[in-house]
Amino acid sequence: MAMDAHVIEEMIKESLPDARVIIEDLRGDGDHYAALVVSEAFRGKSRVQQHQMVYAALRGKMGGELHALALQTALPEDAPQY
């Protein structure tokens, strides 16, 4: 049961409205993604807390519909430019 990249992006943006989200399907199978999430909401949070915020936005889909997510989080001033 695969999950579409735009659904992942929408779920993250629902919880982090200011987020810039870039999703890459690593294998083309809809199960293995890499995501860069950039948000001001991460300010003052540890990397673990930032990742927990993103996983919470996915509302339990990790490990089920979404098999693998290589996650990178950043503040706007620290984000790589794409």
BALOBA-1460 file (C-alpha; in Angstrom, 3 decimals):
// residues 82
<rec num="1" residu="m" x="0.000" y="0.000" z="0.000"/>
<rec num="2" residu="a" x="1.971" y="2.977" z="-1.314"/>
<rec num="3" residu="m" x="1.592" y="6.610" z="-0.328"/>
<rec num="4" residu="d" x="1.760" y="9.428" z="-2.873"/>
<rec num="5" residu="a" x="4.370" y="12.184" z="-2.360"/>
<rec num="6" residu="h" x="1.786" y="14.975" z="-2.584"/>
<rec num="7" residu="v" x="-0.208" y="13.372" z="0.263"/>
<rec num="8" residu="i" x="2.909" y="13.354" z="2.459"/>
<rec num="9" residu="e" x="3.549" y="17.010" z="1.611"/>
<rec num="10" residu="e" x="-0.063" y="17.996" z="2.375"/>
<rec num="11" residu="m" x="-0.020" y="16.224" z="5.743"/>
<rec num="12" residu="i" x="3.190" y="17.961" z="6.764"/>
<rec num="13" residu="k" x="1.905" y="21.363" z="5.641"/>
<rec num="14" residu="e" x="-1.318" y="20.875" z="7.613"/>
<rec num="15" residu="s" x="0.738" y="20.663" z="10.810"/>
<rec num="16" residu="l" x="3.492" y="23.079" z="9.761"/>
<rec num="17" residu="p" x="1.755" y="25.634" z="7.506"/>
<rec num="18" residu="d" x="4.913" y="27.649" z="6.830"/>
<rec num="19" residu="a" x="6.908" y="24.564" z="5.830"/>
<rec num="20" residu="r" x="8.781" y="24.241" z="2.591"/>
<rec num="21" residu="v" x="8.647" y="20.535" z="1.778"/>
<rec num="22" residu="i" x="10.685" y="18.773" z="-0.885"/>
<rec num="23" residu="i" x="9.947" y="15.073" z="-1.359"/>
<rec num="24" residu="e" x="11.869" y="12.630" z="-3.511"/>
<rec num="25" residu="d" x="10.656" y="9.100" z="-4.277"/>
<rec num="26" residu="l" x="13.924" y="7.216" z="-3.884"/>
<rec num="27" residu="r" x="12.932" y="3.995" z="-5.659"/>
<rec num="28" residu="g" x="9.890" y="4.987" z="-7.678"/>
<rec num="29" residu="d" x="7.772" y="2.586" z="-5.631"/>
<rec num="30" residu="g" x="5.854" y="5.055" z="-3.437"/>
<rec num="31" residu="d" x="7.270" y="3.399" z="-0.315"/>
<rec num="32" residu="h" x="10.761" y="4.881" z="0.079"/>
<rec num="33" residu="y" x="11.035" y="8.655" z="0.236"/>
<rec num="34" residu="a" x="13.516" y="11.335" z="1.195"/>
<rec num="35" residu="a" x="12.095" y="14.585" z="2.543"/>
<rec num="36" residu="l" x="13.520" y="17.979" z="3.342"/>
<rec num="37" residu="v" x="11.257" y="19.997" z="5.618"/>
<rec num="38" residu="v" x="12.153" y="23.620" z="6.305"/>
<rec num="39" residu="s" x="10.161" y="25.511" z="8.919"/>
<rec num="40" residu="e" x="10.486" y="28.363" z="11.377"/>
<rec num="41" residu="a" x="8.550" y="26.125" z="13.810"/>
<rec num="42" residu="f" x="11.781" y="24.166" z="14.329"/>
<rec num="43" residu="r" x="13.511" y="27.129" z="15.987"/>
<rec num="44" residu="g" x="14.756" y="26.234" z="19.456"/>
<rec num="45" residu="k" x="14.000" y="22.546" z="18.949"/>
<rec num="46" residu="s" x="16.546" y="19.741" z="18.890"/>
<rec num="47" residu="r" x="16.899" y="17.669" z="15.719"/>
<rec num="48" residu="v" x="15.032" y="14.829" z="17.465"/>
<rec num="49" residu="q" x="12.169" y="17.179" z="18.383"/>
<rec num="50" residu="q" x="12.044" y="18.500" z="14.806"/>
<rec num="51" residu="h" x="11.761" y="14.966" z="13.428"/>
<rec num="52" residu="q" x="9.111" y="14.107" z="16.010"/>
<rec num="53" residu="m" x="7.071" y="17.096" z="14.796"/>
<rec num="54" residu="v" x="7.196" y="15.805" z="11.223"/>
<rec num="55" residu="y" x="6.378" y="12.224" z="12.232"/>
<rec num="56" residu="a" x="3.432" y="13.511" z="14.293"/>
<rec num="57" residu="a" x="2.180" y="15.320" z="11.181"/>
<rec num="58" residu="l" x="2.138" y="11.977" z="9.357"/>
<rec num="59" residu="r" x="-0.396" y="10.679" z="11.898"/>
<rec num="60" residu="g" x="0.829" y="7.116" z="12.251"/>
<rec num="61" residu="k" x="1.413" y="6.432" z="8.553"/>
<rec num="62" residu="m" x="5.127" y="5.657" z="9.134"/>
<rec num="63" residu="g" x="5.760" y="1.938" z="9.047"/>
<rec num="64" residu="g" x="2.423" y="1.297" z="7.378"/>
<rec num="65" residu="e" x="1.459" y="3.136" z="4.214"/>
<rec num="66" residu="l" x="4.783" y="4.965" z="4.330"/>
<rec num="67" residu="h" x="7.493" y="2.346" z="4.651"/>
<rec num="68" residu="a" x="10.625" y="4.519" z="4.785"/>
<rec num="69" residu="l" x="11.341" y="8.237" z="5.051"/>
<rec num="70" residu="a" x="14.871" y="9.644" z="5.056"/>
<rec num="71" residu="l" x="14.115" y="12.904" z="6.831"/>
<rec num="72" residu="q" x="16.134" y="16.112" z="6.892"/>
<rec num="73" residu="t" x="14.844" y="19.172" z="8.777"/>
<rec num="74" residu="a" x="16.179" y="22.716" z="8.822"/>
<rec num="75" residu="l" x="15.475" y="26.298" z="9.765"/>
<rec num="76" residu="p" x="14.982" y="28.645" z="6.793"/>
<rec num="77" residu="e" x="18.444" y="30.206" z="7.121"/>
<rec num="78" residu="d" x="20.116" y="26.782" z="7.324"/>
<rec num="79" residu="a" x="18.275" y="25.109" z="4.464"/>
<rec num="80" residu="p" x="20.064" y="24.042" z="1.312"/>
<rec num="81" residu="q" x="18.990" y="26.043" z="-1.707"/>
<rec num="82" residu="y" x="17.010" y="24.135" z="-4.335"/>
